[in-house]
């Protein structure tokens, strides 16, 4: 099953600065056919486990191709329009928007909101017995809501986000850990903090 401890701006839950929560990939990510739904209100009434007969692959095109495979984890990047610099208050709005449906429509494994872009590792969750929340609907919700809220906290009129996103299906444990570490180190490499946990708009899941 997926265990969740969310760390934002603090490293206390992760067992020290050098602790890395992805040492056991399978403890965090279960195959699509064995996603634990638990006994809460989001659980499917007929079965504690989602059992899909066959994962569905969907391919769509805009300027970039987008592949969606039921049950997959994705590394996603989306950018502000013309490298618009978000204020800290605006970054908090975006951070909250990205986490709003966490554990309801998707699982956030790792997330960072930079001044002009967002990186995250997420896994869409079951919407019904035979359907997952689509990545396109998840991204629309995040970008649409934040676009309406950001002008309330910073001076900006017009488009907030680039239309396209960059998304990649995470194929194995090595890619998962590589993307995770890339997200963690993004604000450090940009000179915004000394450690990832010092950065206010960063969070990650850990085993526990």
C-alpha positions as CSV (number, residue, x, y, z in Angstrom):
1,X,0.0,0.0,0.0
2,X,1.0,3.6,-0.2
3,X,2.2,5.1,3.0
4,X,2.2,8.9,3.4
5,X,4.2,11.3,5.4
6,X,4.4,14.8,3.8
7,X,7.4,16.9,4.6
8,X,7.2,20.6,3.7
9,X,10.0,22.9,4.8
10,X,11.2,20.5,7.4
11,X,13.3,17.3,7.4
12,X,12.2,16.0,10.8
13,X,9.9,13.3,9.3
14,X,12.6,11.9,7.0
15,X,15.1,10.7,9.5
16,X,17.8,13.3,9.0
17,X,19.3,15.3,6.1
18,X,20.7,12.3,4.3
19,X,17.5,10.2,4.6
20,X,16.0,9.3,1.2
21,X,12.4,8.0,1.1
22,X,12.7,6.2,-2.2
23,X,15.0,3.3,-1.0
24,X,12.0,0.9,-1.4
25,X,10.1,1.9,-4.5
26,X,7.5,-0.9,-4.2
27,X,6.5,0.4,-0.7
28,X,5.5,3.6,-2.4
29,X,4.1,2.5,-5.7
30,X,1.9,-0.6,-6.1
31,X,1.0,-2.0,-9.5
32,X,-2.2,-0.6,-11.0
33,X,-4.1,-3.9,-10.3
34,X,-3.3,-3.7,-6.6
35,X,-3.9,-0.1,-5.6
36,X,-5.2,-0.2,-2.0
37,X,-8.4,1.8,-1.6
38,X,-8.8,1.4,2.1
39,X,-12.0,1.6,4.1
40,X,-12.6,5.3,4.0
41,X,-15.1,7.3,2.0
42,X,-13.0,7.0,-1.2
43,X,-13.0,3.2,-1.1
44,X,-14.9,1.4,-3.8
45,X,-17.9,-0.3,-2.1
46,X,-17.5,-3.7,-3.8
47,X,-13.8,-4.3,-3.3
48,X,-10.9,-3.0,-1.2
49,X,-8.6,-3.4,-4.2
50,X,-9.0,-1.9,-7.7
51,X,-8.8,-4.7,-10.2
52,X,-8.5,-3.5,-13.8
53,X,-8.9,-6.1,-16.6
54,X,-6.4,-4.2,-18.8
55,X,-4.6,-0.9,-18.3
56,X,-5.6,1.7,-20.9
57,X,-3.0,3.6,-22.9
58,X,-4.2,7.0,-24.3
59,X,-2.1,9.1,-26.6
60,X,-3.0,12.7,-27.4
61,X,-1.2,15.4,-29.3
62,X,-1.0,19.2,-29.1
63,X,2.4,20.7,-29.8
64,X,3.8,17.7,-27.8
65,X,2.6,14.1,-27.6
66,X,1.1,13.1,-24.2
67,X,1.0,9.4,-23.2
68,X,-1.3,8.3,-20.4
69,X,-1.2,4.7,-19.0
70,X,-3.6,3.8,-16.2
71,X,-1.9,3.3,-12.9
72,X,1.4,5.0,-14.0
73,X,3.5,7.5,-12.1
74,X,4.4,10.6,-14.0
75,X,7.2,13.2,-13.9
76,X,5.6,16.5,-14.9
77,X,6.9,20.0,-15.6
78,X,4.8,23.0,-16.4
79,X,6.1,26.6,-16.9
80,X,4.8,30.1,-16.4
81,X,3.9,32.2,-19.4
82,X,7.0,33.9,-20.9
83,X,9.0,33.0,-17.7
84,X,6.8,35.1,-15.4
85,X,8.3,35.3,-12.0
86,X,5.9,34.3,-9.2
87,X,6.0,36.0,-5.9
88,X,6.3,33.9,-2.7
89,X,2.6,34.5,-2.1
90,X,1.8,33.3,-5.6
91,X,4.1,30.3,-5.2
92,X,2.1,29.3,-2.1
93,X,-1.2,29.5,-4.1
94,X,0.3,27.2,-6.7
95,X,1.7,24.8,-4.1
96,X,-1.7,24.6,-2.4
97,X,-3.5,24.0,-5.7
98,X,-1.1,21.2,-6.6
99,X,-1.8,19.5,-3.3
100,X,-5.5,20.2,-3.1
101,X,-6.7,16.8,-4.4
102,X,-3.7,14.8,-3.1
103,X,-4.8,11.4,-1.9
104,X,-8.2,12.0,-3.5
105,X,-7.6,12.2,-7.3
106,X,-3.9,11.6,-7.3
107,X,-0.9,10.8,-5.1
108,X,1.8,13.4,-4.8
109,X,5.2,11.8,-4.3
110,X,7.4,14.9,-4.7
111,X,6.7,18.5,-5.6
112,X,8.5,21.8,-6.0
113,X,7.1,25.1,-7.0
114,X,9.9,27.3,-8.4
115,X,9.5,31.0,-9.3
116,X,8.8,30.2,-13.0
117,X,8.0,26.5,-13.2
118,X,6.7,23.4,-11.3
119,X,8.1,19.9,-11.1
120,X,6.3,17.0,-9.6
121,X,6.0,13.2,-9.4
122,X,2.4,12.1,-9.2
123,X,0.2,9.0,-9.7
124,X,-3.4,9.4,-10.7
125,X,-5.8,7.4,-8.5
126,X,-8.9,5.4,-9.3
127,X,-12.0,7.5,-10.1
128,X,-14.3,4.4,-10.3
129,X,-14.0,0.6,-10.5
130,X,-12.7,0.7,-14.0
131,X,-11.3,4.2,-14.5
132,X,-8.5,6.4,-13.3
133,X,-8.5,10.2,-13.0
134,X,-7.0,11.5,-16.3
135,X,-3.8,13.4,-16.2
136,X,-5.3,16.1,-18.4
137,X,-8.2,16.7,-15.9
138,X,-5.8,16.8,-13.0
139,X,-3.5,19.3,-14.7
140,X,-6.5,21.4,-15.9
141,X,-7.7,21.6,-12.3
142,X,-4.3,22.8,-10.9
143,X,-3.6,25.3,-13.6
144,X,-7.2,26.7,-13.9
145,X,-7.6,27.2,-10.2
146,X,-4.2,28.8,-9.6
147,X,-4.7,31.1,-12.7
148,X,-7.8,32.5,-11.0
149,X,-6.2,32.8,-7.5
150,X,-2.7,34.2,-8.3
151,X,-3.9,37.6,-9.5
152,X,-5.4,38.0,-6.0
153,X,-2.0,37.9,-4.4
154,X,0.3,39.4,-7.0
155,X,0.0,42.1,-9.7
156,X,-0.6,40.1,-12.9
157,X,-3.2,40.3,-15.7
158,X,-3.4,37.8,-18.5
159,X,-2.1,34.3,-19.1
160,X,-0.3,32.6,-16.2
161,X,0.8,29.2,-17.6
162,X,2.1,27.9,-20.9
163,X,-0.5,25.8,-22.6
164,X,1.6,22.7,-22.8
165,X,3.1,20.5,-20.1
166,X,6.1,18.1,-20.2
167,X,5.1,14.7,-18.9
168,X,6.9,11.4,-18.9
169,X,5.7,8.0,-17.7
170,X,8.1,6.7,-15.0
171,X,9.2,3.3,-16.2
172,X,11.1,1.8,-13.3
173,X,12.7,2.4,-9.9
174,X,15.8,4.0,-11.3
175,X,13.8,6.6,-13.2
176,X,11.6,7.2,-10.1
177,X,14.6,7.9,-7.9
178,X,16.4,10.0,-10.5
179,X,13.4,12.3,-11.1
180,X,12.8,12.5,-7.3
181,X,16.3,13.6,-6.7
182,X,16.2,16.1,-9.6
183,X,13.0,17.7,-8.0
184,X,14.6,17.8,-4.6
185,X,17.8,19.5,-5.8
186,X,16.1,22.0,-8.1
187,X,15.8,24.9,-5.5
188,X,19.3,24.1,-4.2
189,X,20.9,24.3,-7.6
190,X,19.0,27.6,-8.2
191,X,20.6,29.0,-5.1
192,X,17.3,29.5,-3.3
193,X,18.3,27.3,-0.3
194,X,21.0,25.1,1.1
195,X,19.0,21.9,1.5
196,X,15.7,20.9,-0.2
197,X,13.9,20.9,3.2
198,X,14.7,24.6,3.7
199,X,12.6,25.5,0.7
200,X,9.1,26.5,1.6
201,X,7.4,25.3,-1.6
202,X,8.8,21.7,-1.6
203,X,7.2,18.5,-0.3
204,X,7.8,14.8,-0.5
205,X,6.3,11.6,0.6
206,X,8.2,9.0,2.7
207,X,7.7,5.5,3.9
208,X,6.1,5.1,7.3
